């Protein structure tokens, strides 16, 4: 039986925390930054957690479920 492969895109985008939650980065921080305020860009810099409604699908892509 072949091995189950992890989705490469998910592997690059998500990390697991020590408590098992899934960490992600914010979108909209790569280009067209001149029109965005400093405050907005600073908030987009920090990572956040994946919403509980999306956790199952991300775990499935990472082949952890």
mmCIF file as Biopython writes it, N, C-alpha, C and O atoms, coordinates in Angstrom:
data_model
#
loop_
_atom_site.group_PDB
_atom_site.id
_atom_site.type_symbol
_atom_site.label_atom_id
_atom_site.label_alt_id
_atom_site.label_comp_id
_atom_site.label_asym_id
_atom_site.label_entity_id
_atom_site.label_seq_id
_atom_site.pdbx_PDB_ins_code
_atom_site.Cartn_x
_atom_site.Cartn_y
_atom_site.Cartn_z
_atom_site.occupancy
_atom_site.B_iso_or_equiv
_atom_site.auth_seq_id
_atom_site.auth_asym_id
_atom_site.pdbx_PDB_model_num
ATOM 1   N N  . UNK A ? 1  ? 0.856   -1.187 0.000  1.0 0.0 1  A 1 
ATOM 2   C CA . UNK A ? 1  ? 0.000   0.000  0.000  1.0 0.0 1  A 1 
ATOM 3   C C  . UNK A ? 1  ? 0.897   1.244  0.000  1.0 0.0 1  A 1 
ATOM 4   O O  . UNK A ? 1  ? 1.832   1.327  0.797  1.0 0.0 1  A 1 
ATOM 5   N N  . UNK A ? 2  ? 0.625   2.208  -0.882 1.0 0.0 2  A 1 
ATOM 6   C CA . UNK A ? 2  ? 1.457   3.413  -0.888 1.0 0.0 2  A 1 
ATOM 7   C C  . UNK A ? 2  ? 1.200   4.293  0.337  1.0 0.0 2  A 1 
ATOM 8   O O  . UNK A ? 2  ? 0.138   4.238  0.957  1.0 0.0 2  A 1 
ATOM 9   N N  . UNK A ? 3  ? 2.204   5.103  0.662  1.0 0.0 3  A 1 
ATOM 10  C CA . UNK A ? 3  ? 2.078   6.015  1.804  1.0 0.0 3  A 1 
ATOM 11  C C  . UNK A ? 3  ? 1.134   7.159  1.468  1.0 0.0 3  A 1 
ATOM 12  O O  . UNK A ? 3  ? 0.985   7.537  0.306  1.0 0.0 3  A 1 
ATOM 13  N N  . UNK A ? 4  ? 0.498   7.703  2.501  1.0 0.0 4  A 1 
ATOM 14  C CA . UNK A ? 4  ? -0.334  8.892  2.332  1.0 0.0 4  A 1 
ATOM 15  C C  . UNK A ? 4  ? 0.594   10.094 2.289  1.0 0.0 4  A 1 
ATOM 16  O O  . UNK A ? 4  ? 1.417   10.272 3.187  1.0 0.0 4  A 1 
ATOM 17  N N  . UNK A ? 5  ? 0.473   10.911 1.269  1.0 0.0 5  A 1 
ATOM 18  C CA . UNK A ? 5  ? 1.350   12.077 1.149  1.0 0.0 5  A 1 
ATOM 19  C C  . UNK A ? 5  ? 0.696   13.315 1.744  1.0 0.0 5  A 1 
ATOM 20  O O  . UNK A ? 5  ? -0.513  13.511 1.620  1.0 0.0 5  A 1 
ATOM 21  N N  . UNK A ? 6  ? 1.502   14.147 2.391  1.0 0.0 6  A 1 
ATOM 22  C CA . UNK A ? 6  ? 1.066   15.439 2.915  1.0 0.0 6  A 1 
ATOM 23  C C  . UNK A ? 6  ? 0.930   16.407 1.749  1.0 0.0 6  A 1 
ATOM 24  O O  . UNK A ? 6  ? 1.727   16.359 0.812  1.0 0.0 6  A 1 
ATOM 25  N N  . UNK A ? 7  ? -0.070  17.287 1.793  1.0 0.0 7  A 1 
ATOM 26  C CA . UNK A ? 7  ? -0.190  18.334 0.776  1.0 0.0 7  A 1 
ATOM 27  C C  . UNK A ? 7  ? 0.963   19.312 0.979  1.0 0.0 7  A 1 
ATOM 28  O O  . UNK A ? 7  ? 1.101   19.889 2.058  1.0 0.0 7  A 1 
ATOM 29  N N  . UNK A ? 8  ? 1.795   19.503 -0.051 1.0 0.0 8  A 1 
ATOM 30  C CA . UNK A ? 8  ? 2.974   20.366 0.072  1.0 0.0 8  A 1 
ATOM 31  C C  . UNK A ? 8  ? 2.586   21.805 0.391  1.0 0.0 8  A 1 
ATOM 32  O O  . UNK A ? 8  ? 3.286   22.483 1.143  1.0 0.0 8  A 1 
ATOM 33  N N  . UNK A ? 9  ? 1.476   22.274 -0.174 1.0 0.0 9  A 1 
ATOM 34  C CA . UNK A ? 9  ? 1.055   23.656 0.076  1.0 0.0 9  A 1 
ATOM 35  C C  . UNK A ? 9  ? 0.700   23.846 1.554  1.0 0.0 9  A 1 
ATOM 36  O O  . UNK A ? 9  ? 1.026   24.878 2.140  1.0 0.0 9  A 1 
ATOM 37  N N  . UNK A ? 10 ? 0.038   22.863 2.153  1.0 0.0 10 A 1 
ATOM 38  C CA . UNK A ? 10 ? -0.341  22.954 3.561  1.0 0.0 10 A 1 
ATOM 39  C C  . UNK A ? 10 ? 0.892   22.858 4.456  1.0 0.0 10 A 1 
ATOM 40  O O  . UNK A ? 10 ? 0.981   23.533 5.482  1.0 0.0 10 A 1 
ATOM 41  N N  . UNK A ? 11 ? 1.836   22.017 4.057  1.0 0.0 11 A 1 
ATOM 42  C CA . UNK A ? 11 ? 3.067   21.832 4.825  1.0 0.0 11 A 1 
ATOM 43  C C  . UNK A ? 11 ? 3.827   23.147 4.950  1.0 0.0 11 A 1 
ATOM 44  O O  . UNK A ? 11 ? 4.433   23.426 5.985  1.0 0.0 11 A 1 
ATOM 45  N N  . UNK A ? 12 ? 3.793   23.960 3.878  1.0 0.0 12 A 1 
ATOM 46  C CA . UNK A ? 12 ? 4.509   25.234 3.867  1.0 0.0 12 A 1 
ATOM 47  C C  . UNK A ? 12 ? 3.770   26.332 4.631  1.0 0.0 12 A 1 
ATOM 48  O O  . UNK A ? 12 ? 4.395   27.274 5.118  1.0 0.0 12 A 1 
ATOM 49  N N  . UNK A ? 13 ? 2.441   26.219 4.740  1.0 0.0 13 A 1 
ATOM 50  C CA . UNK A ? 13 ? 1.641   27.316 5.290  1.0 0.0 13 A 1 
ATOM 51  C C  . UNK A ? 13 ? 1.289   27.192 6.767  1.0 0.0 13 A 1 
ATOM 52  O O  . UNK A ? 13 ? 1.037   28.200 7.426  1.0 0.0 13 A 1 
ATOM 53  N N  . UNK A ? 14 ? 1.267   25.974 7.294  1.0 0.0 14 A 1 
ATOM 54  C CA . UNK A ? 14 ? 0.775   25.761 8.656  1.0 0.0 14 A 1 
ATOM 55  C C  . UNK A ? 14 ? 1.810   25.089 9.537  1.0 0.0 14 A 1 
ATOM 56  O O  . UNK A ? 14 ? 2.611   24.279 9.071  1.0 0.0 14 A 1 
ATOM 57  N N  . UNK A ? 15 ? 1.785   25.441 10.840 1.0 0.0 15 A 1 
ATOM 58  C CA . UNK A ? 15 ? 2.636   24.808 11.847 1.0 0.0 15 A 1 
ATOM 59  C C  . UNK A ? 15 ? 1.754   24.460 13.048 1.0 0.0 15 A 1 
ATOM 60  O O  . UNK A ? 15 ? 0.782   25.159 13.336 1.0 0.0 15 A 1 
ATOM 61  N N  . UNK A ? 16 ? 2.095   23.388 13.735 1.0 0.0 16 A 1 
ATOM 62  C CA . UNK A ? 16 ? 1.359   23.006 14.932 1.0 0.0 16 A 1 
ATOM 63  C C  . UNK A ? 16 ? 2.020   23.631 16.159 1.0 0.0 16 A 1 
ATOM 64  O O  . UNK A ? 16 ? 3.245   23.677 16.265 1.0 0.0 16 A 1 
ATOM 65  N N  . UNK A ? 17 ? 1.185   24.112 17.085 1.0 0.0 17 A 1 
ATOM 66  C CA . UNK A ? 17 ? 1.702   24.640 18.340 1.0 0.0 17 A 1 
ATOM 67  C C  . UNK A ? 17 ? 1.876   23.472 19.309 1.0 0.0 17 A 1 
ATOM 68  O O  . UNK A ? 17 ? 1.474   22.347 19.013 1.0 0.0 17 A 1 
ATOM 69  N N  . UNK A ? 18 ? 2.471   23.740 20.453 1.0 0.0 18 A 1 
ATOM 70  C CA . UNK A ? 18 ? 2.678   22.701 21.454 1.0 0.0 18 A 1 
ATOM 71  C C  . UNK A ? 18 ? 1.387   22.107 21.968 1.0 0.0 18 A 1 
ATOM 72  O O  . UNK A ? 18 ? 1.335   20.927 22.316 1.0 0.0 18 A 1 
ATOM 73  N N  . UNK A ? 19 ? 0.328   22.929 22.018 1.0 0.0 19 A 1 
ATOM 74  C CA . UNK A ? 19 ? -0.956  22.454 22.536 1.0 0.0 19 A 1 
ATOM 75  C C  . UNK A ? 19 ? -1.826  21.829 21.444 1.0 0.0 19 A 1 
ATOM 76  O O  . UNK A ? 19 ? -2.958  21.423 21.708 1.0 0.0 19 A 1 
ATOM 77  N N  . UNK A ? 20 ? -1.296  21.750 20.207 1.0 0.0 20 A 1 
ATOM 78  C CA . UNK A ? 20 ? -2.024  21.068 19.137 1.0 0.0 20 A 1 
ATOM 79  C C  . UNK A ? 20 ? -2.863  21.970 18.261 1.0 0.0 20 A 1 
ATOM 80  O O  . UNK A ? 20 ? -3.556  21.491 17.363 1.0 0.0 20 A 1 
ATOM 81  N N  . UNK A ? 21 ? -2.811  23.280 18.508 1.0 0.0 21 A 1 
ATOM 82  C CA . UNK A ? 21 ? -3.543  24.204 17.646 1.0 0.0 21 A 1 
ATOM 83  C C  . UNK A ? 21 ? -2.726  24.459 16.383 1.0 0.0 21 A 1 
ATOM 84  O O  . UNK A ? 21 ? -1.532  24.162 16.344 1.0 0.0 21 A 1 
ATOM 85  N N  . UNK A ? 22 ? -3.366  25.010 15.352 1.0 0.0 22 A 1 
ATOM 86  C CA . UNK A ? 22 ? -2.680  25.225 14.077 1.0 0.0 22 A 1 
ATOM 87  C C  . UNK A ? 22 ? -2.437  26.709 13.877 1.0 0.0 22 A 1 
ATOM 88  O O  . UNK A ? 22 ? -3.361  27.521 13.932 1.0 0.0 22 A 1 
ATOM 89  N N  . UNK A ? 23 ? -1.167  27.052 13.641 1.0 0.0 23 A 1 
ATOM 90  C CA . UNK A ? 23 ? -0.753  28.441 13.459 1.0 0.0 23 A 1 
ATOM 91  C C  . UNK A ? 23 ? -0.703  28.759 11.968 1.0 0.0 23 A 1 
ATOM 92  O O  . UNK A ? 23 ? -0.336  27.913 11.153 1.0 0.0 23 A 1 
ATOM 93  N N  . UNK A ? 24 ? -1.078  29.998 11.623 1.0 0.0 24 A 1 
ATOM 94  C CA . UNK A ? 24 ? -1.024  30.433 10.231 1.0 0.0 24 A 1 
ATOM 95  C C  . UNK A ? 24 ? -0.586  31.883 10.151 1.0 0.0 24 A 1 
ATOM 96  O O  . UNK A ? 24 ? -0.605  32.603 11.149 1.0 0.0 24 A 1 
ATOM 97  N N  . UNK A ? 25 ? -0.188  32.313 8.951  1.0 0.0 25 A 1 
ATOM 98  C CA . UNK A ? 25 ? 0.165   33.718 8.738  1.0 0.0 25 A 1 
ATOM 99  C C  . UNK A ? 25 ? -1.018  34.438 8.118  1.0 0.0 25 A 1 
ATOM 100 O O  . UNK A ? 25 ? -1.908  33.814 7.540  1.0 0.0 25 A 1 
ATOM 101 N N  . UNK A ? 26 ? -1.018  35.755 8.243  1.0 0.0 26 A 1 
ATOM 102 C CA . UNK A ? 26 ? -2.062  36.565 7.625  1.0 0.0 26 A 1 
ATOM 103 C C  . UNK A ? 26 ? -1.787  36.752 6.133  1.0 0.0 26 A 1 
ATOM 104 O O  . UNK A ? 26 ? -0.635  36.748 5.699  1.0 0.0 26 A 1 
ATOM 105 N N  . UNK A ? 27 ? -2.849  36.914 5.362  1.0 0.0 27 A 1 
ATOM 106 C CA . UNK A ? 27 ? -2.728  37.216 3.939  1.0 0.0 27 A 1 
ATOM 107 C C  . UNK A ? 27 ? -2.623  38.738 3.758  1.0 0.0 27 A 1 
ATOM 108 O O  . UNK A ? 27 ? -2.703  39.484 4.734  1.0 0.0 27 A 1 
ATOM 109 N N  . UNK A ? 28 ? -2.448  39.188 2.537  1.0 0.0 28 A 1 
ATOM 110 C CA . UNK A ? 28 ? -2.435  40.615 2.157  1.0 0.0 28 A 1 
ATOM 111 C C  . UNK A ? 28 ? -1.226  41.377 2.693  1.0 0.0 28 A 1 
ATOM 112 O O  . UNK A ? 28 ? -1.341  42.562 3.005  1.0 0.0 28 A 1 
ATOM 113 N N  . UNK A ? 29 ? -0.068  40.724 2.808  1.0 0.0 29 A 1 
ATOM 114 C CA . UNK A ? 29 ? 1.120   41.404 3.310  1.0 0.0 29 A 1 
ATOM 115 C C  . UNK A ? 29 ? 2.279   41.303 2.314  1.0 0.0 29 A 1 
ATOM 116 O O  . UNK A ? 29 ? 3.427   41.553 2.680  1.0 0.0 29 A 1 
ATOM 117 N N  . UNK A ? 30 ? 1.991   40.937 1.050  1.0 0.0 30 A 1 
ATOM 118 C CA . UNK A ? 30 ? 3.104   40.693 0.130  1.0 0.0 30 A 1 
ATOM 119 C C  . UNK A ? 30 ? 3.365   41.827 -0.858 1.0 0.0 30 A 1 
ATOM 120 O O  . UNK A ? 30 ? 4.517   42.067 -1.219 1.0 0.0 30 A 1 
ATOM 121 N N  . UNK A ? 31 ? 2.328   42.528 -1.302 1.0 0.0 31 A 1 
ATOM 122 C CA . UNK A ? 31 ? 2.549   43.623 -2.251 1.0 0.0 31 A 1 
ATOM 123 C C  . UNK A ? 31 ? 1.435   44.661 -2.118 1.0 0.0 31 A 1 
ATOM 124 O O  . UNK A ? 31 ? 0.481   44.464 -1.365 1.0 0.0 31 A 1 
ATOM 125 N N  . UNK A ? 32 ? 1.563   45.754 -2.846 1.0 0.0 32 A 1 
ATOM 126 C CA . UNK A ? 32 ? 0.639   46.907 -2.745 1.0 0.0 32 A 1 
ATOM 127 C C  . UNK A ? 32 ? 0.561   47.360 -1.284 1.0 0.0 32 A 1 
ATOM 128 O O  . UNK A ? 32 ? -0.522  47.489 -0.714 1.0 0.0 32 A 1 
ATOM 129 N N  . UNK A ? 33 ? 1.734   47.598 -0.696 1.0 0.0 33 A 1 
ATOM 130 C CA . UNK A ? 33 ? 1.783   47.951 0.726  1.0 0.0 33 A 1 
ATOM 131 C C  . UNK A ? 33 ? 1.725   49.450 0.967  1.0 0.0 33 A 1 
ATOM 132 O O  . UNK A ? 33 ? 1.534   49.886 2.102  1.0 0.0 33 A 1 
ATOM 133 N N  . UNK A ? 34 ? 1.888   50.250 -0.089 1.0 0.0 34 A 1 
ATOM 134 C CA . UNK A ? 34 ? 1.935   51.700 0.110  1.0 0.0 34 A 1 
ATOM 135 C C  . UNK A ? 34 ? 0.592   52.275 0.540  1.0 0.0 34 A 1 
ATOM 136 O O  . UNK A ? 34 ? 0.545   53.250 1.290  1.0 0.0 34 A 1 
ATOM 137 N N  . UNK A ? 35 ? -0.489  51.684 0.074  1.0 0.0 35 A 1 
ATOM 138 C CA . UNK A ? 35 ? -1.809  52.225 0.436  1.0 0.0 35 A 1 
ATOM 139 C C  . UNK A ? 35 ? -2.331  51.686 1.765  1.0 0.0 35 A 1 
ATOM 140 O O  . UNK A ? 35 ? -3.352  52.159 2.263  1.0 0.0 35 A 1 
ATOM 141 N N  . UNK A ? 36 ? -1.643  50.701 2.345  1.0 0.0 36 A 1 
ATOM 142 C CA . UNK A ? 36 ? -2.074  50.146 3.620  1.0 0.0 36 A 1 
ATOM 143 C C  . UNK A ? 36 ? -1.394  50.899 4.760  1.0 0.0 36 A 1 
ATOM 144 O O  . UNK A ? 36 ? -0.217  51.251 4.676  1.0 0.0 36 A 1 
ATOM 145 N N  . UNK A ? 37 ? -2.154  51.140 5.823  1.0 0.0 37 A 1 
ATOM 146 C CA . UNK A ? 37 ? -1.615  51.909 6.947  1.0 0.0 37 A 1 
ATOM 147 C C  . UNK A ? 37 ? -0.576  51.088 7.708  1.0 0.0 37 A 1 
ATOM 148 O O  . UNK A ? 37 ? -0.540  49.861 7.623  1.0 0.0 37 A 1 
ATOM 149 N N  . UNK A ? 38 ? 0.258   51.796 8.446  1.0 0.0 38 A 1 
ATOM 150 C CA . UNK A ? 38 ? 1.307   51.153 9.238  1.0 0.0 38 A 1 
ATOM 151 C C  . UNK A ? 38 ? 0.688   50.195 10.256 1.0 0.0 38 A 1 
ATOM 152 O O  . UNK A ? 38 ? 1.182   49.088 10.471 1.0 0.0 38 A 1 
ATOM 153 N N  . UNK A ? 39 ? -0.396  50.643 10.871 1.0 0.0 39 A 1 
ATOM 154 C CA . UNK A ? 39 ? -1.090  49.842 11.877 1.0 0.0 39 A 1 
ATOM 155 C C  . UNK A ? 39 ? -1.609  48.534 11.266 1.0 0.0 39 A 1 
ATOM 156 O O  . UNK A ? 39 ? -1.481  47.464 11.862 1.0 0.0 39 A 1 
ATOM 157 N N  . UNK A ? 40 ? -2.188  48.637 10.083 1.0 0.0 40 A 1 
ATOM 158 C CA . UNK A ? 40 ? -2.744  47.471 9.396  1.0 0.0 40 A 1 
ATOM 159 C C  . UNK A ? 40 ? -1.639  46.474 9.029  1.0 0.0 40 A 1 
ATOM 160 O O  . UNK A ? 40 ? -1.799  45.267 9.210  1.0 0.0 40 A 1 
ATOM 161 N N  . UNK A ? 41 ? -0.521  46.988 8.511  1.0 0.0 41 A 1 
ATOM 162 C CA . UNK A ? 41 ? 0.595   46.122 8.119  1.0 0.0 41 A 1 
ATOM 163 C C  . UNK A ? 41 ? 1.212   45.442 9.338  1.0 0.0 41 A 1 
ATOM 164 O O  . UNK A ? 41 ? 1.615   44.281 9.264  1.0 0.0 41 A 1 
ATOM 165 N N  . UNK A ? 42 ? 1.287   46.157 10.453 1.0 0.0 42 A 1 
ATOM 166 C CA . UNK A ? 42 ? 1.845   45.596 11.675 1.0 0.0 42 A 1 
ATOM 167 C C  . UNK A ? 42 ? 0.977   44.448 12.188 1.0 0.0 42 A 1 
ATOM 168 O O  . UNK A ? 42 ? 1.490   43.423 12.636 1.0 0.0 42 A 1 
ATOM 169 N N  . UNK A ? 43 ? -0.342  44.633 12.118 1.0 0.0 43 A 1 
ATOM 170 C CA . UNK A ? 43 ? -1.260  43.581 12.561 1.0 0.0 43 A 1 
ATOM 171 C C  . UNK A ? 43 ? -1.168  42.347 11.662 1.0 0.0 43 A 1 
ATOM 172 O O  . UNK A ? 43 ? -1.325  41.221 12.133 1.0 0.0 43 A 1 
ATOM 173 N N  . UNK A ? 44 ? -0.911  42.562 10.357 1.0 0.0 44 A 1 
ATOM 174 C CA . UNK A ? 44 ? -0.792  41.440 9.415  1.0 0.0 44 A 1 
ATOM 175 C C  . UNK A ? 44 ? 0.519   40.679 9.597  1.0 0.0 44 A 1 
ATOM 176 O O  . UNK A ? 44 ? 0.646   39.538 9.152  1.0 0.0 44 A 1 
ATOM 177 N N  . UNK A ? 45 ? 1.497   41.313 10.255 1.0 0.0 45 A 1 
ATOM 178 C CA . UNK A ? 45 ? 2.800   40.679 10.457 1.0 0.0 45 A 1 
ATOM 179 C C  . UNK A ? 45 ? 2.710   39.494 11.415 1.0 0.0 45 A 1 
ATOM 180 O O  . UNK A ? 45 ? 3.357   38.469 11.201 1.0 0.0 45 A 1 
ATOM 181 N N  . UNK A ? 46 ? 1.915   39.632 12.463 1.0 0.0 46 A 1 
ATOM 182 C CA . UNK A ? 46 ? 1.849   38.600 13.501 1.0 0.0 46 A 1 
ATOM 183 C C  . UNK A ? 46 ? 1.047   37.392 13.033 1.0 0.0 46 A 1 
ATOM 184 O O  . UNK A ? 46 ? 0.078   37.525 12.286 1.0 0.0 46 A 1 
ATOM 185 N N  . UNK A ? 47 ? 1.464   36.224 13.480 1.0 0.0 47 A 1 
ATOM 186 C CA . UNK A ? 47 ? 0.736   35.011 13.107 1.0 0.0 47 A 1 
ATOM 187 C C  . UNK A ? 47 ? -0.483  34.858 14.012 1.0 0.0 47 A 1 
ATOM 188 O O  . UNK A ? 47 ? -0.581  35.482 15.068 1.0 0.0 47 A 1 
ATOM 189 N N  . UNK A ? 48 ? -1.407  34.012 13.567 1.0 0.0 48 A 1 
ATOM 190 C CA . UNK A ? 48 ? -2.637  33.788 14.310 1.0 0.0 48 A 1 
ATOM 191 C C  . UNK A ? 48 ? -2.990  32.312 14.218 1.0 0.0 48 A 1 
ATOM 192 O O  . UNK A ? 48 ? -2.251  31.528 13.622 1.0 0.0 48 A 1 
ATOM 193 N N  . UNK A ? 49 ? -4.107  31.935 14.802 1.0 0.0 49 A 1 
ATOM 194 C CA . UNK A ? 49 ? -4.533  30.540 14.774 1.0 0.0 49 A 1 
ATOM 195 C C  . UNK A ? 49 ? -5.592  30.319 13.698 1.0 0.0 49 A 1 
ATOM 196 O O  . UNK A ? 49 ? -6.346  31.228 13.349 1.0 0.0 49 A 1 
ATOM 197 N N  . UNK A ? 50 ? -5.632  29.106 13.188 1.0 0.0 50 A 1 
ATOM 198 C CA . UNK A ? 50 ? -6.650  28.731 12.209 1.0 0.0 50 A 1 
ATOM 199 C C  . UNK A ? 50 ? -7.989  28.664 12.940 1.0 0.0 50 A 1 
ATOM 200 O O  . UNK A ? 50 ? -8.056  28.206 14.081 1.0 0.0 50 A 1 
ATOM 201 N N  . UNK A ? 51 ? -9.057  29.122 12.279 1.0 0.0 51 A 1 
ATOM 202 C CA . UNK A ? 51 ? -10.395 29.105 12.862 1.0 0.0 51 A 1 
ATOM 203 C C  . UNK A ? 51 ? -10.824 27.659 13.119 1.0 0.0 51 A 1 
ATOM 204 O O  . UNK A ? 51 ? -10.543 26.777 12.307 1.0 0.0 51 A 1 
ATOM 205 N N  . UNK A ? 52 ? -11.503 27.409 14.247 1.0 0.0 52 A 1 
ATOM 206 C CA . UNK A ? 52 ? -11.921 26.036 14.572 1.0 0.0 52 A 1 
ATOM 207 C C  . UNK A ? 52 ? -12.729 25.347 13.463 1.0 0.0 52 A 1 
ATOM 208 O O  . UNK A ? 52 ? -12.653 24.128 13.310 1.0 0.0 52 A 1 
ATOM 209 N N  . UNK A ? 53 ? -13.498 26.118 12.694 1.0 0.0 53 A 1 
ATOM 210 C CA . UNK A ? 53 ? -14.294 25.530 11.615 1.0 0.0 53 A 1 
ATOM 211 C C  . UNK A ? 53 ? -13.411 24.974 10.498 1.0 0.0 53 A 1 
ATOM 212 O O  . UNK A ? 53 ? -13.831 24.079 9.765  1.0 0.0 53 A 1 
ATOM 213 N N  . UNK A ? 54 ? -12.202 25.496 10.365 1.0 0.0 54 A 1 
ATOM 214 C CA . UNK A ? 54 ? -11.299 25.059 9.298  1.0 0.0 54 A 1 
ATOM 215 C C  . UNK A ? 54 ? -10.241 24.062 9.769  1.0 0.0 54 A 1 
ATOM 216 O O  . UNK A ? 54 ? -9.496  23.521 8.953  1.0 0.0 54 A 1 
ATOM 217 N N  . UNK A ? 55 ? -10.169 23.817 11.067 1.0 0.0 55 A 1 
ATOM 218 C CA . UNK A ? 55 ? -9.108  22.967 11.612 1.0 0.0 55 A 1 
ATOM 219 C C  . UNK A ? 55 ? -9.120  21.563 11.028 1.0 0.0 55 A 1 
ATOM 220 O O  . UNK A ? 55 ? -8.064  21.026 10.693 1.0 0.0 55 A 1 
ATOM 221 N N  . UNK A ? 56 ? -10.304 20.958 10.900 1.0 0.0 56 A 1 
ATOM 222 C CA . UNK A ? 56 ? -10.379 19.586 10.386 1.0 0.0 56 A 1 
ATOM 223 C C  . UNK A ? 56 ? -9.836  19.469 8.978  1.0 0.0 56 A 1 
ATOM 224 O O  . UNK A ? 56 ? -9.129  18.512 8.663  1.0 0.0 56 A 1 
ATOM 225 N N  . UNK A ? 57 ? -10.158 20.432 8.125  1.0 0.0 57 A 1 
ATOM 226 C CA . UNK A ? 57 ? -9.685  20.357 6.746  1.0 0.0 57 A 1 
ATOM 227 C C  . UNK A ? 57 ? -8.173  20.547 6.656  1.0 0.0 57 A 1 
ATOM 228 O O  . UNK A ? 57 ? -7.516  19.918 5.827  1.0 0.0 57 A 1 
ATOM 229 N N  . UNK A ? 58 ? -7.620  21.409 7.506  1.0 0.0 58 A 1 
ATOM 230 C CA . UNK A ? 58 ? -6.167  21.620 7.516  1.0 0.0 58 A 1 
ATOM 231 C C  . UNK A ? 58 ? -5.460  20.373 8.048  1.0 0.0 58 A 1 
ATOM 232 O O  . UNK A ? 58 ? -4.441  19.958 7.497  1.0 0.0 58 A 1 
ATOM 233 N N  . UNK A ? 59 ? -5.987  19.781 9.104  1.0 0.0 59 A 1 
ATOM 234 C CA . UNK A ? 59 ? -5.394  18.568 9.659  1.0 0.0 59 A 1 
ATOM 235 C C  . UNK A ? 59 ? -5.423  17.427 8.643  1.0 0.0 59 A 1 
ATOM 236 O O  . UNK A ? 59 ? -4.496  16.620 8.574  1.0 0.0 59 A 1 
ATOM 237 N N  . UNK A ? 60 ? -6.486  17.372 7.868  1.0 0.0 60 A 1 
ATOM 238 C CA . UNK A ? 60 ? -6.605  16.345 6.826  1.0 0.0 60 A 1 
ATOM 239 C C  . UNK A ? 60 ? -5.550  16.559 5.738  1.0 0.0 60 A 1 
ATOM 240 O O  . UNK A ? 60 ? -4.964  15.598 5.240  1.0 0.0 60 A 1 
ATOM 241 N N  . UNK A ? 61 ? -5.313  17.808 5.375  1.0 0.0 61 A 1 
ATOM 242 C CA . UNK A ? 61 ? -4.296  18.118 4.363  1.0 0.0 61 A 1 
ATOM 243 C C  . UNK A ? 61 ? -2.897  17.781 4.873  1.0 0.0 61 A 1 
ATOM 244 O O  . UNK A ? 61 ? -2.031  17.356 4.108  1.0 0.0 61 A 1 
ATOM 245 N N  . UNK A ? 62 ? -2.689  17.977 6.183  1.0 0.0 62 A 1 
ATOM 246 C CA . UNK A ? 62 ? -1.409  17.631 6.785  1.0 0.0 62 A 1 
ATOM 247 C C  . UNK A ? 62 ? -1.335  16.133 7.105  1.0 0.0 62 A 1 
ATOM 248 O O  . UNK A ? 62 ? -0.310  15.647 7.583  1.0 0.0 62 A 1 
ATOM 249 N N  . UNK A ? 63 ? -2.402  15.419 6.843  1.0 0.0 63 A 1 
ATOM 250 C CA . UNK A ? 63 ? -2.522  13.972 7.099  1.0 0.0 63 A 1 
ATOM 251 C C  . UNK A ? 63 ? -2.327  13.629 8.573  1.0 0.0 63 A 1 
ATOM 252 O O  . UNK A ? 63 ? -1.704  12.623 8.914  1.0 0.0 63 A 1 
ATOM 253 N N  . UNK A ? 64 ? -2.869  14.483 9.439  1.0 0.0 64 A 1 
ATOM 254 C CA . UNK A ? 64 ? -2.790  14.234 10.868 1.0 0.0 64 A 1 
ATOM 255 C C  . UNK A ? 64 ? -4.102  13.719 11.412 1.0 0.0 64 A 1 
ATOM 256 O O  . UNK A ? 64 ? -4.218  13.442 12.606 1.0 0.0 64 A 1 
ATOM 257 N N  . UNK A ? 65 ? -5.101  13.588 10.537 1.0 0.0 65 A 1 
ATOM 258 C CA . UNK A ? 65 ? -6.417  13.130 10.987 1.0 0.0 65 A 1 
ATOM 259 C C  . UNK A ? 65 ? -6.930  12.043 10.078 1.0 0.0 65 A 1 
ATOM 260 O O  . UNK A ? 65 ? -8.027  11.527 10.291 1.0 0.0 65 A 1 
#
